[in-house]
Amino acid sequence: MAKVYEFLSNGTEEVEALIPVDVLRRAGVEVVLVSTVEEKTIVSAHGVRIECDEMIEDIDCSDADLLMIPGGLPGAENLCNHPLVREAIKKQYEAGKLVSAICAGPMIFGSLGITAGKRCTCYPGFEDHLTGGTYTGELVTVDGNVITGEGPAASFPYAYTICEILCGEGTAEALKAGMMYNHLCEQCKE
């Protein structure tokens, strides 16, 4: 079973944080919510309290298949400035393992040099944080071991992309059908 750690801070965008958790847990992925504040409960960008599973000081991410960063402000800035988050992301990336971020979250990748030479996306207006990267403007962009998403509306495509990478296309497609995502996509075409 794949294992994912998602880092959360006060000011995290709850949709970008929780939709990937929901999709991945439905797929059987072990997802660990990691608090980067002084307690296990964080308060999201819109005042939603989220109870995390672990404190960042108490985890070892070496068994992670993916480390995930949600967006939201000031959540993404808080994560970008947290030394243990930065260290974990850098080690994961340098080990050739998956890292993902959505919305303003890719700013941490830019600050660590991870976006250099990569195709990536982010919330429009944060392109300057993708240091040395090529901004795609896509909902989701995958380049090697780096997965980036555009913003709140990209949360489902982002989650299903990660699901497909970790669990296979069949699992992702079954979840899309079961969660009525395909129906939504059909409605958007009309």
C-alpha positions as CSV (number, residue, x, y, z in Angstrom):
1,M,0.0,0.0,0.0
2,A,1.3,3.5,-0.9
3,K,1.9,6.0,1.8
4,V,1.4,9.7,1.6
5,Y,2.2,12.5,4.1
6,E,0.4,15.7,3.7
7,F,1.7,18.8,5.6
8,L,-0.9,21.2,7.0
9,S,-0.6,24.6,8.6
10,N,-2.9,27.3,9.8
11,G,-4.3,29.0,6.7
12,T,-4.3,25.9,4.5
13,E,-6.9,25.8,1.8
14,E,-9.2,23.0,3.0
15,V,-10.5,21.9,-0.4
16,E,-7.0,21.4,-1.7
17,A,-6.0,19.6,1.4
18,L,-9.0,17.3,1.9
19,I,-10.2,16.3,-1.6
20,P,-6.9,14.5,-2.3
21,V,-7.0,12.8,1.1
22,D,-10.5,11.6,0.5
23,V,-9.7,10.3,-3.0
24,L,-6.5,8.6,-2.0
25,R,-8.0,7.0,1.1
26,R,-10.9,5.6,-1.0
27,A,-8.1,4.1,-3.2
28,G,-6.6,2.4,-0.2
29,V,-3.6,4.7,0.2
30,E,-2.4,5.4,3.7
31,V,-2.6,9.2,4.0
32,V,-1.1,10.8,7.2
33,L,-2.1,14.4,7.9
34,V,0.8,16.1,9.5
35,S,0.4,19.2,11.7
36,T,3.2,21.8,11.4
37,V,1.8,24.0,14.2
38,E,2.0,23.6,18.0
39,E,-1.0,21.3,18.2
40,K,-2.7,18.6,16.1
41,T,-5.6,20.8,15.1
42,I,-5.0,23.4,12.4
43,V,-7.4,26.1,11.4
44,S,-7.9,26.3,7.6
45,A,-8.0,29.5,5.4
46,H,-11.8,29.6,5.9
47,G,-12.0,28.7,9.6
48,V,-12.4,25.0,9.3
49,R,-10.7,23.0,12.1
50,I,-8.8,20.0,10.8
51,E,-7.5,17.3,13.2
52,C,-4.2,16.0,12.0
53,D,-2.9,12.5,12.7
54,E,0.7,13.4,13.6
55,M,3.0,16.2,14.6
56,I,5.8,17.0,12.2
57,E,8.4,16.6,15.0
58,D,7.2,13.0,15.6
59,I,7.4,11.6,12.0
60,D,9.9,10.0,9.8
61,C,9.0,10.5,6.2
62,S,11.5,8.1,4.8
63,D,8.8,5.6,4.1
64,A,6.7,8.0,2.0
65,D,5.8,7.4,-1.6
66,L,4.6,11.0,-1.8
67,L,4.9,14.2,0.2
68,M,2.0,16.6,-0.5
69,I,1.6,20.4,0.0
70,P,-1.8,22.1,-0.2
71,G,-2.2,25.8,-1.0
72,G,-4.1,28.5,0.7
73,L,-2.7,31.6,2.4
74,P,-1.1,32.0,4.7
75,G,-0.9,28.2,4.9
76,A,1.4,27.8,1.9
77,E,3.7,30.5,3.1
78,N,3.8,28.9,6.6
79,L,4.7,25.5,5.0
80,C,7.3,27.1,2.7
81,N,9.0,28.7,5.8
82,H,8.9,25.7,8.0
83,P,12.4,24.2,8.3
84,L,11.3,20.6,8.8
85,V,8.9,20.7,5.9
86,R,11.6,22.1,3.7
87,E,14.0,19.4,4.8
88,A,11.5,16.6,4.2
89,I,10.5,17.9,0.7
90,K,14.2,18.4,-0.3
91,K,15.2,14.8,0.8
92,Q,12.1,13.3,-0.9
93,Y,12.8,15.1,-4.2
94,E,16.5,14.3,-4.1
95,A,15.8,10.6,-3.5
96,G,13.8,10.7,-6.8
97,K,10.5,10.1,-4.9
98,L,7.2,12.0,-5.6
99,V,6.4,15.5,-4.3
100,S,3.2,17.3,-5.1
101,A,1.8,20.8,-4.4
102,I,-1.3,22.7,-5.5
103,C,-2.3,26.4,-5.8
104,A,0.3,28.6,-3.9
105,G,1.9,25.4,-2.5
106,P,4.5,25.1,-5.4
107,M,6.2,28.1,-4.0
108,I,8.1,25.8,-1.7
109,F,9.4,23.9,-4.7
110,G,10.6,27.1,-6.3
111,S,12.4,28.2,-3.2
112,L,14.2,24.8,-3.0
113,G,15.2,24.8,-6.7
114,I,12.9,21.9,-7.5
115,T,11.0,23.8,-10.3
116,A,14.2,24.6,-12.2
117,G,13.9,23.0,-15.6
118,K,10.5,21.6,-14.8
119,R,7.1,22.1,-16.3
120,C,4.7,23.1,-13.5
121,T,1.5,24.9,-12.7
122,C,0.2,26.9,-9.8
123,Y,-2.5,29.5,-8.9
124,P,-2.3,32.3,-11.5
125,G,-0.2,35.1,-10.1
126,F,2.2,32.8,-8.3
127,E,4.2,32.0,-11.4
128,D,7.2,34.1,-10.2
129,H,7.6,31.5,-7.4
130,L,8.3,28.7,-9.9
131,T,12.0,29.7,-10.1
132,G,13.5,28.4,-13.3
133,G,10.4,26.4,-14.2
134,T,8.0,26.6,-17.2
135,Y,4.5,27.6,-16.1
136,T,1.9,25.6,-18.0
137,G,-1.4,27.1,-16.8
138,E,-2.8,23.5,-16.8
139,L,-5.1,22.2,-14.1
140,V,-2.5,19.5,-13.3
141,T,1.1,19.1,-14.5
142,V,3.4,16.1,-14.0
143,D,7.1,16.4,-14.8
144,G,9.2,13.5,-13.5
145,N,8.6,13.2,-9.8
146,V,7.0,16.6,-9.4
147,I,3.2,17.0,-9.5
148,T,1.6,20.4,-9.4
149,G,-2.0,21.6,-9.4
150,E,-3.5,25.0,-10.3
151,G,-6.0,25.8,-7.5
152,P,-9.2,24.8,-5.7
153,A,-11.1,23.8,-8.9
154,A,-8.2,21.5,-9.8
155,S,-8.4,19.6,-6.6
156,F,-10.3,16.6,-8.1
157,P,-8.1,16.3,-11.3
158,Y,-5.0,16.7,-9.0
159,A,-6.2,14.0,-6.7
160,Y,-7.1,11.6,-9.5
161,T,-3.7,12.2,-11.2
162,I,-2.0,11.3,-7.9
163,C,-4.2,8.3,-7.5
164,E,-3.4,7.1,-11.0
165,I,0.3,7.4,-10.4
166,L,0.2,5.6,-7.0
167,C,-2.5,3.0,-7.6
168,G,-2.9,2.7,-11.4
169,E,-5.3,3.9,-14.1
170,G,-8.0,1.3,-13.3
171,T,-8.3,2.4,-9.7
172,A,-8.4,6.1,-10.6
173,E,-11.0,5.4,-13.3
174,A,-13.2,3.4,-11.0
175,L,-13.1,6.1,-8.4
176,K,-14.0,8.8,-11.0
177,A,-17.0,6.8,-12.0
178,G,-18.1,6.0,-8.4
179,M,-17.7,9.5,-7.3
180,M,-19.7,10.9,-10.3
181,Y,-16.7,12.8,-11.6
182,N,-17.2,11.6,-15.1
183,H,-20.8,12.9,-15.0
184,L,-19.5,16.3,-13.9
185,C,-17.0,16.3,-16.8
186,E,-19.8,15.5,-19.2
187,Q,-22.0,18.3,-17.8
188,C,-19.1,20.8,-18.3
189,K,-18.8,19.9,-22.0
190,E,-22.5,20.9,-22.6
